[in-house]
Amino acid sequence: MGKSLDIAVVGLGFIGLPLSLSYARKGANVVGIDISEVLVQEINRGKSHHQEYFEGKSLAQILQDQLAAGRFIATTSYEEAAARVNNYIITVGIPVKNGDPQMHYLISACESLAAVLKKGDTVILRSTVIPGTTEEVVKPLLEKSGLVAGEDFYLAYASERIAEGRAFEEFIHMPLALGGVNEASTQRAREVLAFVTEAEITISDIKVVETSKVIENVQRDVNIAMVQQFARFAEKAGIDTFELIRVANTHTRVNLLTPGPGVGGYCLPNALYYLLPKAKELGVDLKLLEMARQINDSVPQVLVDMAEAELNKQGKTLAASKITVLGLAMKDFSNDDRISPPHHLVQLLKEAGADVVAYDPAVPATYDYKASSLKEAVEGADALIYVTAQKEFLDIDWNQLIGWMNDNPVILDSKNRVPRGVAEKAVLVRI
């Protein structure tokens, strides 16, 4: 590929924008494509809410650097991109609604790309998909251009394994899996990926790579569900769950994940639903995986029940209490609140009649239950449920915070971050 690369990244979300900037930092000429005119304008002004940092710089600073250097520009126009590039990476996701994968965003992106596709172009799909999507959906759509995949243009699928908050680092150092529709496509895609990726790139069949990406996420979902079951046992047995996991993980072949308020974000909760359509088509039973998903979905209700039980001990009811939910992001130190368990928790508390106020300084979205400051969120609260950590929360003066709350407040700590000394002034339950 040499030292120069002209590439477009389709979709400028939590994966696409840092991926675009990773290529630009390496010297590529990058065009970012997104259907949102508002987002494109914001990005071209150097603005971003992403909580990503690399080599001491925020994503917004990296964005401003690459805009100034002329190595990156965002647009809504596929035509503009096609005039400048001959390589494309598609990062458009497949959202899940009521258990059903919604393909229309990806289909629309492929149709738009087909309209401008040129002979010799390389297209790499880098989204989590239903196994078979590259060959059964993307390939026919792109071939509406009149070009043949593997002959006139190159087509491949590569797994996206990035954890939000570590994107720049992991785009460089996370091993990849890759499959092309033919050998030429595989080699072209490998060259495009290796422009940024320094780690090993494993080559396999496209459907193997697509399925591997899904089960990588599903196994984490199952691990967390298992740990949630351990946590419920530990609570009843009077055992510290976090200490239990710490001790078990001293075994070199054990890697238990940490329980929390549920499993959120775009990847893990959706993974099973990418696998189920193909499993049903093949007549394969995935009961264990479905049970794990149900367990993780049920955790917010578990937290509601625990809060209610502790308030009842204080002679209070959930319906007559103010409850503070600390954190709305789907994971610690993130601004992404898509498919976030804290929102489910808020809704369940509200349905139970509680007055609920949430606070998360990193999440830019506004909600009628979201406070603008920590004090506003906790003032007069009867209980606080700590569900997502943010940098601001690391500096909380817990004595002051308890002083803002009602007498004998209840604090449910799902992050193992509240100091034990708080138990002298509040009911502290680590979950």
N, C-alpha and C positions, 0 to 999 in steps of 0.2 A: 504494500500500500504506500510505502515511502513516507516522507515527512509531511505530506499534505493530504487532506481528506475533506471532501465537501459532503456534508451529511445533514439530513433533516430528521428531527425527532418529532413524531406525531403524538400529541398529548403532552401538556406541560403541567402535569400534576406533581404529586409527591415523588414520583419516579422520574418522569420525563424532564422536569426542569433541572434537577441536579445532574442527570445523565447528559443533558445538552451542555451544561457548563463543564462537566468533566472532559468532554471532547474539546470544547473551546480552550480549556486550560492547557491541553496537550498540543494546541496549535491548529486544530481543525477549523474550517469555516462552517459554522452551524446555523441552520435555520430551524427555529422551533415553531411548530404548527399547533394551533388550538382553535376550537370553534368559538370560544368565548372572547368576544371583542373586548370586554372589560378586563379580563385577565391579561390578554395580549398587551393592551395599553399600559396596564399596571407594570407588567414585566419590562416593557420597553422604557419605562421611567425609572427602572432599577429598584422597584419595590417588590417585596416578598415577605410573607408571614412564616415561611419555612423555618423550623428550628434546627437547621443544619449548620455545622461549623467544620472547617477544615484548615489546618495549618494556621490557626489563630484568627481566621476570618469567618464572618457569617456568610450564609448563602447570598444575602443581599449585597454584601461587599464584593463577593466573587462575581456576582451578576453585573454590578456596576463596572468592575474592572474589564470584564469581557465585552460589555457593550462599548466601553470607551476604546477598547483595542480593535473594535470592528470585527471581532470573531464570532459574535452572536447577535441575532436579531429574531424577534418573534413576529409571527404573522398569522392571519386567519386564511391566507391565500395559498392553496396548493400550487396554483399556477406560478406564483412568485417563487415558491420553493423549488419547483421543478426546473426553473430557468437557471438555478444556481447549484443544484446538487444532483448526484447520481446514486446516492445511498440513502436509505430510509430505515429508521427503527420505529416500530409502532409500539407505543406503551399504553394505548387506550385500554381501559379496564372493562370488565364485564360485571356490572353490579348485579346483586341478587335481590329480588323482590318476592317476598312470601315463599322463599325456597326455590324460585325459578330464576335462572340466569337470564339477564337481559342483554341480548346480543346486538341491539340496534346501534349502539355507539360504535362498536367495532365494525359492524357492517357498513355504516355510513362512512367511516374513515377509509375503509377499503374501496368503496365506490368512488369516493373523491380522489383517492390516489390513482385508481385505474384510469381516470379521465386524463391524467397528466403523465402516466408512466411511459418511460422511454426505453428503447432497446439498450441493453447493457446495464440497466439499473439493478441495484441490489436492495432487496426488501427483507428485513429481519423482524419477525413478530417477537416482542419481548414483554408479553403480558401473561398472567395466569389464566389459562383457558380450559374449556372442556376438552379432554383428550380427543384428538382427531380434527380440531378446529383449523389448524394450518392447512391441511390437505383437503378437508371437506367443505370448508367455508371460505377461508381467505384466498386460497389458490383459484377457485372458480371465479370469485369476484374480481380478482386482479386480472385474470385472463379475459375479462370482458373488454380489456384494452385492445384485444386482438393479438396480444403477445403471449407466447407460451412460456410458462415457468420452467426453468432449467435449460431452456434453449435461447429465448430472447431476453429474458431477465432472470435474475438469481433470487431464489426464495428459501428462507430458512427460519427456524424457530430456535430461540435461545432462552434459557430460564432466567428469570429475574429473581434474585435471592437477597435483595437489599433490605436491611432493617432501617426504618426511618430514624434519623438522628445520627446514622453512621454511613450515609449514602456515599459520600465522596471517597471515603476510605475503602468501602466494600466494593465499589465499582472497580477499584484498582486491584484489590487483594482477594476478593471472594472468587473461588473457583467457579467456572461456568460449565453448563452442559449445552450442547449444540447439535442440531440435526438439520440437514438440508434436503431439498427434494431430489437432489442428485449430488454427485461428488463435486462438481464445479461450484454449485451453490454453497456447499459446506465450506469449501476453501475460501471463497470470496467473503462469506460471512465471518469466518475465523479471522481474516485479515482486518475486517472492519472492527470486530470486537477487540482484537489485540492492540488496536490503536490506543485504547485506554486500559484494558485488562492485562495485568502482568501475571496473573495466576494461571493455573492449569485450565485448559479448555478440553473437556471430555466430549468426544464425538460419539453419537449413537443415532438410532432411528428417531425420526421426529416424534412419533407417538410415544416412544419410551421417554423422551425428554419432557414432553408435555405432561405425561402422567407422573413422572418423577417430581416435577415441580408441585403438582397438587398434593401428592402424598407426603412431601417434605413438610407442608403446612399442616396436613391432617395429623401427622404423628405428634406434632406439638400440641394440637388441640386435644388429642387423646391423653397425652402426658399430663396436661393441665387438669383435665377432667378427673384423672386418677388421683392427682394431688388434692383436688377439691374433696374427694371422698376421704382421703387420709385426714384432711383438715377437720371434717365433720366428726370423725372418730376421735381425733386429738382433743377437740373442744369438749366432748362429752367425758373423755377420760382425764381431763385436767392436765393435758400435756401441751406444752408450748409448740405450736405447729412449726414455726420457723426454726426452732432449735431441733425439732425432730428431723426436718429436711436437711439441715446443716450436717447433722450426725450421719444420716443415711448417705449423703453425698460424699462422705469421706471414703466410701467404697469406690475404687477406681473404675468400676464398670456400672456405677449407678449415676444417673444424671436427672434427678427430679427437678422440675421447674417450680417456680414459686406461685402459690395460690394468690388470687387477687379478687377484685370485684366482678370477675367474669373475663371473657375473652373478647376483645374488640378489634377494631381496625378493619381494613379492607381485605386482608389476606386470610387469617385463620378462620374467622366465622364463615367465610364464603367457600372455603376449600371443599368441604364435603359436597356442596351443591354443584360444584364443577364436576365432581366424580359421579354423582348419582344419575344424571341423565344417561351416561354411557353404561353404567352398571345396570340400570333398568332395561336398557336396550339389549344387553347381553344376558339378562336374567340372573344377575349376581346379587346375593344378599350382603348388605353392609351394616347389619344390625349393631355391631359393636361401635362402629364409627358414628352411627346415628344416635346411639345412647350417649356417647361422649359429648356430642353437640347439645343434646337435651340437658345434660348435667351442667355444662358451662352456661347455657342460656338461663338456667334456673338460679344462678348465684345471686343476682340482684334481689330476688324474692327472699333468699336466705338472709341477706343483710337486713331487709325490711323486718323480717320475723325476729331477728336478733335485737334490732333497735327497739321494737315493740316490747319484747320480753324485758329488756333492761329498764325501759321507761316505766313499765308496769310495776317493777320492783320499787321504783321511786314514788309510786302512787300517781303516776301520770298515764295518760293515754296518747296513743300516736295521733289520733284525730285532733287533740287539743294542744299539740306540741309544734314548736318550730324546729325544723331539722335543717342543718347545714350540710351540704354535700361539697366536699373539698376536692376539686378536680373534675373536669369534664372531658379531657382528652382520652383517647382510647388506650394510651400507654404513657408511662412516665416521660416527662421532659419532651412532650410532643405538642403540636398545636392541631393535630388531626383528631377530630371528634366524630368521624364517620363510624357508624355501627358501634358506638361507644356505650359500654355497659352503664356508665354513670347516668346517661340520659334515660335508660330503661329504669334505673333505680329511682330517679326523680319522678318518673311517671307513676311507678308503683306506689311511692310515698304519697303523691298527690291523690291517687285513687283511694288511698286509705284515709284521706282527709287531713293529712298533715300540711302545715305551712312550710313549703320547701324553698330554700334559697341556695343556689350553687355559686361557686366562685372558681374561676380558672383564668389567670391573667394571660396565659399563652394562647388560648382559643379566641380567634378574632370574631367568630359568629356571635350574634346577640340572641338572647332568649328571654322570655318574660320572667323566668325564674333565675336569671343570671345577675349577680350583683357586680358592681363596679369596683368594690374594694373588699378586703378581707373583713374589716370591721363591720361593714354593712351586712355581710353574709352571716357573721356569727353573733351579732348583737342580739341579746335576748333569746338565743337558741337554747333549746333543752337538750339537744343531741347534735353531735357532729360525726359524720361518716367520712373518713379519709380514704379516698379511692384512687387518686392519681397524684403523683408527685410532680411538682414544678420547682424551678430554682428558687422562686420567691418563698416557697413553703419551707425550704431548708433553713431559713433564717427566722422562722416564727418564734416569737417569745410566748411560749405556751402558758406561762403564768398570767401574762397580760390577756391572752386570748380567753382563758378560762374566766378571767375577771369580766369580760364582755358578755359571757353567757349567763343563763339563769343559774340559780343555786343547784348544787348537786348534778351538774351536767353529765351526760353520757358521751363518751368518745369511743367510737369503733374504729380501730386502726387496722386497715387491710394492707398497709404498706410496711409495717414493722419500723416505722420512723418516728413515732411519738415517744418522747423520753419516759422511762418507767416512773420517774418522780412525779409525773402528772397524776398518778393514781392517788396521791395524797390529797388532791383537791377535786378530783373528778372520778367517775366510774370509768376505768380504762379497760377496754376489751380488745385484745389483739387477735385478729381473725385471719 
